[in-house]
Amino acid sequence: MKLQSRSREEPEINVISLVDVLLVLVLFFMVSTSFLRETEISLQLPEATTDTDIQVPNDALEITVTQSGTYLVNGRELVNNERRTLRAAIERLIGAERNLPVFIRADAKATHQAVITAMDVAGQLGFVKINIATVTPPEA
């Protein structure tokens, strides 16, 4: 009796189902990932030059921080230096317009907290074009 040996086939690994599972996982992670951007403030910092006079456009919002920490919005002094007063003054002056540039001018001796408060209020109101400058007293 002669037995024939069967030809042995090489085993194959089917990777199609593995690729399908990986694609489903990639789609799951893409859909479940949050793409929200955190609150960001885009700043244009001035370059250090000898010219300290910055020209502000007429339609821009200008917030000035004095040495004592009081705020002036477009040249008008606020009744106090609280955050809600600054926010109310900006909303009353600008309205719904949020794409205007904001110029924050701070006295060289103004507190850091007062400047950060002005930046924070402008950022919370939705302004993204914020320019910062320091104002030094004129030389006598």
Summary of the structure (lengths in Angstrom):
residues: 140
radius of gyration: 30.7
end to end distance: 121.8
largest distance: 121.8
contacts: 291
relative contact order: 0.18
helix: 30%
strand: 17%
